[in-house]
Amino acid sequence: MDLLEYQGKQLLKSVDVPTPEGGHATTPDQAREVAKRIGQPVAVKAQVQVGGRGKAGGIKLAQDHDEAFSHAEAILGMDIKGLRVESVWLEPAADIVAEYYACFTLDRSNKCYLGMVSAQGGVDIEEVAAKDPEAIAKVSIDPLLGLQDYHVRALVFGAGIPAQYRGELSAVLKKLYKAFVTLDAELVEVNPLIVDGDKGMVALDAKVTLDENSSYRHPEFEALREISTTDPQERLAKEKGLNYIKLAGSVGVIGNGAGLVMSTLDVVAQAGDNAANFLDVGGGAKAELIANSLEVISGDPQVKSILINIFGGITRGEEVAQGIVDALKAVDIAQPIVVRLDGTNAVEGRKILADNPNPNLYTAETMLEAAARAVELAHGSRGA
C-alpha cells in the first residue's frame, strides 16, 4: 500500500523522525485556513502517490494565505501522471542548506534489507544512479541482525556526508530504520532529507510503502487507505474479491493459478508486448468470477486486448466459457479477447464459445499461440 506524503510523514513523526509541521486540505478554503495557522510563506504540495510533482506544477510556494488558496485551487483536480489530485499538504517553506537522500527497502534477490544514502538529494534517485552510481552508498542488512552502527557509518561515510552533519544523519537513519521495521514497510524513502537553516535535519518528503500482508498486525493501516487515490481497476477488483495487480503493458491477462499467470506474463513479453495486469481467478473459477474479471480488465483504458489462459484442473472449461459468454452479453467490452482453454472439460468449453460467436472473440490452442495473437490484436492487427 503506497501512502501519500502527509501520511508517510505522520508515521515517521511517530518514531521521532523530524518532519515539518503542516496541515492537510481537500478544498481551497481549507488550504487558506491551514496557511493562516502555519504562517507564511508556505509550500502547497499535491498529494498523489507518484514522483515528479514539482515538475508537473504540483508544488507551489505561497507568500500568504490568499496565495495558498489560489495555488490549492489550481492544484486540486490536476492530473499528475494519470492520478487526480484530491488533496494538498501545506507546510512552512524550507530554508534549504543541504539536500540528502535516505532509504530503507527490501532486497528480495539477496533476502535482506537494503539501506541507501546519497549526498545528491532532491533529484530522482534513478537519475543519480544512472549518472553517478558511486554517489549512492549501499549496505545490506541481515533482518535477524538489524541495523548496526557499522552499517550507519558505512552509509554516512560512503555517501561523503560532511563531518558537521554525520552525527545528526546517523541518528535520523536509526529512526528511519525503526519505522521501516516496526511498520512492516516495504519502502521508507526520504528525498530530500534536508538541512533547514537552524532547524537541523528535516524530512521534507516521505515515500512509504506498507506491506498489506501484515495488515492483521496493523489495524491502523485501514485508516491510511486513500480510496479516492486508488487506481479504479484495483478498487473495483478489491470490491469483487479478485487477486489483481495493475502493470504497465497493454495486454490484459486472466489466468487460473499464480504460476500459470506468471508464465502467461512471460510469454506475452516474449511475443513482443507486456501484460497490463496480473489477475489470478484461482481454482474452481465460476462463470460469475470470470465475468467480474473481464469487467475489471476491460475498464482499464491502457488495455488493448485481453488474453484468457485457463488450464482446467478444479477449474472447469465450460464454466469459464459460460462466464465469457455472460460477460460479453452483460458488459460492453471493446477490446478483442483471445481464449486458450485446456484441461478439464475444455472441449465442452470450446463448444460453448463456438455456439456463441462474437466478432471480438478469438480462440487459440496453445499458450504461445494465444499470446502472439493477443499482442497482434493489441497492436491493431485483426486478420483471421
C-alpha positions as CSV (number, residue, x, y, z in Angstrom):
1,M,0.0,0.0,0.0
2,D,1.6,3.3,-1.2
3,L,0.9,6.1,1.2
4,L,0.6,9.8,0.4
5,E,3.3,12.1,1.5
6,Y,1.5,13.5,4.5
7,Q,0.5,10.0,5.7
8,G,4.1,8.9,5.5
9,K,5.3,11.9,7.4
10,Q,2.8,11.2,10.2
11,L,4.1,7.7,10.6
12,L,7.7,8.9,10.5
13,K,6.9,11.6,13.1
14,S,5.6,8.8,15.4
15,V,9.1,7.4,15.7
16,D,10.6,10.9,16.2
17,V,11.9,11.4,12.6
18,P,12.0,15.3,12.3
19,T,9.2,16.4,9.9
20,P,7.7,19.8,9.2
21,E,4.6,20.9,11.0
22,G,1.8,21.2,8.4
23,G,-1.8,20.6,7.5
24,H,-3.9,18.5,5.1
25,A,-6.6,20.2,2.9
26,T,-9.1,18.9,0.4
27,T,-10.5,22.3,-0.6
28,P,-9.0,25.8,-1.3
29,D,-10.8,27.2,1.8
30,Q,-9.3,24.6,4.0
31,A,-5.9,25.4,2.5
32,R,-6.3,29.0,3.3
33,E,-7.1,28.2,6.9
34,V,-4.1,25.9,7.2
35,A,-1.9,28.6,5.8
36,K,-3.2,31.1,8.3
37,R,-2.4,28.7,11.1
38,I,1.1,27.9,9.9
39,G,2.2,31.4,9.0
40,Q,3.9,32.5,5.8
41,P,5.4,31.6,3.4
42,V,4.1,28.0,2.9
43,A,4.6,25.3,0.4
44,V,1.4,23.9,-1.2
45,K,2.0,20.3,-2.3
46,A,-0.2,17.9,-4.3
47,Q,-0.9,14.6,-2.6
48,V,-0.5,11.9,-5.2
49,Q,1.4,8.6,-5.0
50,V,3.9,9.4,-7.7
51,G,7.1,11.4,-8.0
52,G,7.7,14.4,-10.2
53,R,5.1,16.5,-8.6
54,G,7.2,19.7,-8.8
55,K,7.9,19.3,-12.5
56,A,4.2,18.8,-13.1
57,G,3.2,22.0,-11.3
58,G,2.0,20.2,-8.2
59,I,4.2,22.1,-5.7
60,K,3.9,25.8,-5.3
61,L,5.2,28.4,-2.8
62,A,2.7,30.8,-1.4
63,Q,3.7,34.1,0.3
64,D,0.3,34.5,2.1
65,H,-2.9,32.6,2.8
66,D,-4.7,34.1,-0.2
67,E,-2.0,32.9,-2.5
68,A,-2.2,29.5,-0.8
69,F,-5.9,29.5,-1.6
70,S,-5.1,30.3,-5.3
71,H,-2.4,27.6,-5.5
72,A,-4.7,25.0,-3.9
73,E,-7.5,25.9,-6.3
74,A,-5.1,25.3,-9.2
75,I,-3.6,22.1,-7.9
76,L,-6.7,20.3,-6.8
77,G,-8.2,18.4,-9.7
78,M,-4.9,18.3,-11.6
79,D,-3.9,15.2,-13.4
80,I,-0.3,14.1,-12.5
81,K,0.9,11.0,-14.3
82,G,-2.7,9.7,-14.6
83,L,-3.6,10.4,-11.0
84,R,-6.1,13.1,-10.0
85,V,-5.1,15.4,-7.1
86,E,-7.8,15.1,-4.4
87,S,-5.9,16.9,-1.6
88,V,-2.9,19.1,-0.8
89,W,-0.4,19.3,2.1
90,L,0.7,22.6,3.4
91,E,3.9,23.2,5.4
92,P,6.3,26.0,6.1
93,A,8.7,26.9,3.3
94,A,12.1,25.5,4.0
95,D,15.4,27.2,4.2
96,I,17.4,24.5,2.4
97,V,21.1,24.4,3.2
98,A,21.8,20.9,2.0
99,E,19.8,18.0,0.5
100,Y,20.3,14.3,1.0
101,Y,18.7,11.0,0.1
102,A,18.0,8.2,2.6
103,C,16.1,4.9,2.1
104,F,15.5,1.5,3.6
105,T,13.8,-1.1,1.4
106,L,13.6,-4.9,0.7
107,D,16.3,-6.6,-1.3
108,R,14.4,-9.7,-2.3
109,S,17.0,-11.1,-4.5
110,N,19.5,-11.2,-1.7
111,K,16.9,-12.0,1.0
112,C,17.9,-9.0,3.2
113,Y,17.1,-5.3,3.8
114,L,18.9,-2.6,1.8
115,G,19.9,0.8,3.2
116,M,20.9,3.6,0.8
117,V,22.2,7.2,1.4
118,S,23.3,9.8,-1.1
119,A,24.6,13.3,-0.8
120,Q,22.7,14.1,-4.0
121,G,19.2,14.5,-2.7
122,G,16.4,16.5,-4.2
123,V,16.5,14.7,-7.6
124,D,15.3,11.4,-8.9
125,I,17.5,8.7,-7.4
126,E,17.3,6.8,-10.7
127,E,18.9,9.8,-12.3
128,V,21.7,9.8,-9.8
129,A,22.2,6.0,-10.2
130,A,22.4,6.4,-14.0
131,K,24.8,9.4,-14.0
132,D,27.0,8.7,-10.9
133,P,26.2,5.3,-9.3
134,E,29.2,5.8,-6.9
135,A,27.3,8.7,-5.3
136,I,24.9,6.2,-3.7
137,A,26.2,4.4,-0.6
138,K,24.5,1.0,0.0
139,V,24.6,-1.6,2.7
140,S,22.9,-5.0,3.0
141,I,21.3,-5.6,6.4
142,D,20.5,-9.1,7.8
143,P,16.9,-8.8,9.2
144,L,17.9,-11.0,12.1
145,L,20.9,-8.8,13.0
146,G,19.2,-5.4,12.3
147,L,20.8,-2.1,11.6
148,Q,24.2,-1.8,13.4
149,D,26.5,1.2,14.0
150,Y,28.9,-0.1,11.3
151,H,26.1,-0.1,8.8
152,V,25.3,3.5,9.7
153,R,29.0,4.5,9.4
154,A,29.3,2.8,6.0
155,L,26.3,4.8,4.7
156,V,27.3,8.1,6.1
157,F,31.0,8.0,5.2
158,G,30.3,6.1,1.9
159,A,28.0,8.9,0.8
160,G,30.5,11.6,1.6
161,I,28.4,13.4,4.1
162,P,30.2,16.5,5.5
163,A,31.5,16.0,9.0
164,Q,29.2,18.5,10.7
165,Y,26.1,16.6,9.6
166,R,27.3,13.0,10.2
167,G,26.1,12.7,13.7
168,E,22.6,14.1,13.0
169,L,22.2,12.0,9.9
170,S,23.2,8.8,11.8
171,A,20.5,9.5,14.4
172,V,17.9,10.0,11.7
173,L,18.9,6.8,9.9
174,K,18.3,4.8,13.0
175,K,14.9,6.3,13.4
176,L,14.0,5.6,9.7
177,Y,15.1,2.0,10.1
178,K,12.9,1.7,13.2
179,A,10.0,3.0,11.2
180,F,10.8,0.6,8.4
181,V,10.8,-2.5,10.7
182,T,8.0,-1.6,13.1
183,L,5.6,-0.7,10.3
184,D,6.3,-3.8,8.3
185,A,7.2,-1.5,5.4
186,E,8.5,-2.5,2.0
187,L,9.9,1.0,1.5
188,V,10.8,4.0,3.6
189,E,12.3,6.8,1.5
190,V,13.1,10.4,2.3
191,N,14.1,12.6,-0.7
192,P,15.1,15.2,0.1
193,L,16.2,14.9,3.7
194,I,17.3,18.5,4.2
195,V,19.3,20.6,6.5
196,D,17.0,23.5,7.2
197,G,18.8,26.6,8.5
198,D,18.8,26.5,12.3
199,K,16.2,23.7,12.4
200,G,18.7,20.9,11.5
201,M,17.7,17.9,9.5
202,V,14.1,17.6,8.4
203,A,12.3,15.0,6.2
204,L,10.9,17.3,3.5
205,D,9.3,14.4,1.7
206,A,8.3,10.9,2.6
207,K,7.6,7.9,0.4
208,V,6.3,4.9,2.4
209,T,5.0,1.6,1.1
210,L,3.4,-0.7,3.6
211,D,3.1,-4.5,3.2
212,E,-0.6,-5.2,3.1
213,N,0.1,-8.8,4.0
214,S,0.9,-7.5,7.5
215,S,-2.4,-5.7,7.9
216,Y,-3.6,-8.2,10.5
217,R,-0.8,-6.8,12.8
218,H,-1.7,-3.2,12.0
219,P,-5.4,-2.4,12.2
220,E,-4.3,1.3,11.8
221,F,-3.4,0.6,8.1
222,E,-7.1,0.7,7.1
223,A,-7.4,4.3,8.2
224,L,-4.5,5.2,6.0
225,R,-6.1,3.8,2.9
226,E,-7.0,6.6,0.4
227,I,-9.8,5.1,-1.6
228,S,-10.0,8.3,-3.7
229,T,-6.5,7.8,-5.0
230,T,-6.6,4.1,-5.5
231,D,-6.5,3.0,-9.1
232,P,-10.1,2.5,-10.3
233,Q,-9.4,-1.0,-11.6
234,E,-7.6,-2.0,-8.3
235,R,-10.5,-0.6,-6.3
236,L,-13.1,-2.5,-8.4
237,A,-11.1,-5.7,-8.2
238,K,-10.9,-5.4,-4.4
239,E,-14.6,-4.9,-4.2
240,K,-15.2,-8.0,-6.3
241,G,-12.6,-10.1,-4.3
242,L,-10.2,-10.5,-7.2
243,N,-6.5,-11.1,-6.9
244,Y,-5.4,-8.3,-9.2
245,I,-2.3,-6.2,-9.6
246,K,-2.0,-3.5,-12.2
247,L,1.0,-3.5,-14.5
248,A,2.2,-1.2,-17.3
249,G,1.6,-3.2,-20.5
250,S,-1.3,-3.3,-23.0
251,V,-2.4,-7.0,-22.9
252,G,-4.9,-7.8,-20.1
253,V,-4.3,-11.2,-18.6
254,I,-6.7,-13.6,-16.8
255,G,-5.5,-17.0,-15.7
256,N,-6.1,-19.6,-13.0
257,G,-3.2,-20.2,-10.7
258,A,-0.3,-17.8,-9.9
259,G,2.2,-19.9,-11.7
260,L,0.2,-20.0,-14.9
261,V,-0.4,-16.3,-14.8
262,M,3.3,-15.6,-14.2
263,S,4.1,-17.8,-17.2
264,T,1.5,-16.0,-19.3
265,L,3.1,-12.7,-18.4
266,D,6.4,-14.1,-19.7
267,V,5.0,-15.4,-23.0
268,V,3.3,-12.0,-23.6
269,A,6.7,-10.4,-23.2
270,Q,8.2,-13.0,-25.4
271,A,5.6,-12.2,-28.1
272,G,6.6,-8.5,-28.1
273,D,4.5,-6.6,-25.5
274,N,3.9,-6.5,-21.8
275,A,0.9,-7.5,-19.6
276,A,-1.4,-4.8,-18.3
277,N,-2.1,-6.7,-15.1
278,F,-1.8,-9.8,-13.1
279,L,-5.2,-11.4,-12.4
280,D,-5.5,-14.9,-10.9
281,V,-9.0,-16.3,-10.7
282,G,-7.7,-19.3,-8.7
283,G,-9.0,-22.9,-8.8
284,G,-12.7,-23.6,-9.4
285,A,-13.4,-20.3,-11.1
286,K,-17.1,-20.0,-11.8
287,A,-18.8,-18.0,-14.6
288,E,-19.5,-15.0,-12.3
289,L,-15.9,-14.7,-11.4
290,I,-14.8,-14.8,-15.0
291,A,-17.4,-12.1,-15.9
292,N,-16.2,-9.9,-13.0
293,S,-12.6,-10.3,-14.1
294,L,-13.4,-9.2,-17.6
295,E,-15.4,-6.2,-16.3
296,V,-12.3,-5.1,-14.3
297,I,-9.8,-5.5,-17.0
298,S,-11.9,-4.1,-19.9
299,G,-12.4,-0.9,-17.9
300,D,-8.7,-0.1,-18.0
301,P,-8.0,2.3,-20.8
302,Q,-4.5,1.0,-21.3
303,V,-5.7,-2.5,-22.1
304,K,-5.8,-3.0,-25.9
305,S,-6.5,-6.8,-25.9
306,I,-7.4,-9.4,-23.3
307,L,-5.8,-12.9,-23.0
308,I,-7.7,-15.6,-21.0
309,N,-5.4,-18.5,-20.3
310,I,-7.1,-21.4,-18.4
311,F,-5.7,-24.8,-17.7
312,G,-8.5,-26.8,-16.1
313,G,-8.0,-28.9,-13.0
314,I,-10.5,-28.0,-10.4
315,T,-11.5,-25.2,-12.8
316,R,-13.9,-26.5,-15.4
317,G,-13.7,-25.3,-19.0
318,E,-17.4,-25.0,-19.6
319,E,-17.8,-22.7,-16.5
320,V,-15.1,-20.4,-17.8
321,A,-16.6,-20.4,-21.3
322,Q,-20.0,-19.6,-19.9
323,G,-18.5,-16.8,-17.9
324,I,-17.0,-15.3,-21.0
325,V,-20.3,-15.6,-22.9
326,D,-22.2,-14.0,-20.0
327,A,-19.7,-11.2,-19.7
328,L,-19.9,-10.3,-23.4
329,K,-23.7,-10.1,-23.0
330,A,-23.7,-8.1,-19.8
331,V,-20.7,-5.8,-20.3
332,D,-19.7,-3.7,-23.2
333,I,-16.2,-4.9,-23.9
334,A,-14.5,-3.1,-26.7
335,Q,-11.2,-5.0,-26.6
336,P,-10.6,-8.2,-28.6
337,I,-10.4,-11.3,-26.4
338,V,-8.2,-14.3,-27.0
339,V,-9.1,-17.5,-25.1
340,R,-7.0,-20.6,-24.6
341,L,-8.8,-23.4,-22.8
342,D,-7.2,-26.7,-21.9
343,G,-7.7,-29.4,-19.3
344,T,-11.0,-30.4,-17.5
345,N,-14.0,-30.0,-19.8
346,A,-12.0,-27.9,-22.3
347,V,-13.8,-29.5,-25.2
348,E,-17.2,-28.6,-23.8
349,G,-15.9,-25.1,-23.1
350,R,-14.7,-24.6,-26.7
351,K,-18.1,-25.8,-27.9
352,I,-19.9,-23.2,-25.8
353,L,-17.7,-20.5,-27.3
354,A,-18.2,-21.8,-30.8
355,D,-22.0,-21.8,-30.3
356,N,-22.0,-18.2,-29.1
357,P,-19.8,-16.5,-31.8
358,N,-18.7,-12.9,-31.2
359,P,-16.6,-10.8,-33.6
360,N,-14.4,-9.7,-30.6
361,L,-13.7,-13.3,-29.5
362,Y,-10.7,-15.4,-30.7
363,T,-9.5,-18.8,-29.6
364,A,-6.1,-20.4,-29.6
365,E,-4.9,-24.0,-28.9
366,T,-1.6,-23.2,-27.1
367,M,-0.4,-20.5,-24.7
368,L,2.3,-19.3,-27.2
369,E,-0.2,-19.0,-30.0
370,A,-2.7,-17.2,-27.7
371,A,0.0,-14.7,-26.5
372,A,1.1,-14.0,-30.0
373,R,-2.5,-13.4,-31.2
374,A,-3.2,-11.1,-28.2
375,V,-0.2,-9.0,-28.9
376,E,-1.1,-8.7,-32.6
377,L,-4.6,-7.6,-31.7
378,A,-3.3,-5.1,-29.2
379,H,-1.4,-3.5,-32.0
380,G,-4.3,-3.3,-34.3
381,S,-4.0,-6.5,-36.5
382,R,-7.3,-8.3,-36.8
383,G,-6.7,-10.6,-39.6
384,A,-8.2,-14.1,-39.4
